[in-house]
Amino acid sequence: MNGKMERNFDNKLIMMKNGFLCLAMLFLFSCGNQEPEALTIPSKTVQLTDTVIVNAESKLFISGMTCVMGCKGAIEKKLNTTGGIAFFDITFEDSTATVSFDSTLISNDDILAVVAGVAGGGFYEAVLLNE
């Protein structure tokens, strides 16, 4: 009886070794030399439909900004891609902004509305400093 138990133990040990070997082989071959996925990033082209002729400049005070990267960046990005605006830059330290624009394409009121609508609206408010 003792010999039979030893053979069963040996058989189970062999089966465990074979199972471990199969798992190791599966791991090695499944994680082997795989080529990295090539990603193609589309280029963004901006096509201007209106020619912006700078004929006006305004200075704004913008309230509601709490950080340089998020708030300032979001507002500048939105305004610099708005039709009729040639240049928009915020000085974060004093919450002022300078905007150069074509008054035949966009008005001061439109600019104030765009600032108020950044990030879904309700975060920022702009007022004119030079009227």
Helices and strands as residue ranges (DSSP letters): H 2-30, E 56-63, I 68-72, H 73-80, E 85-91, G 92-94, E 96-101, H 108-117, G 118-120, E 125-128
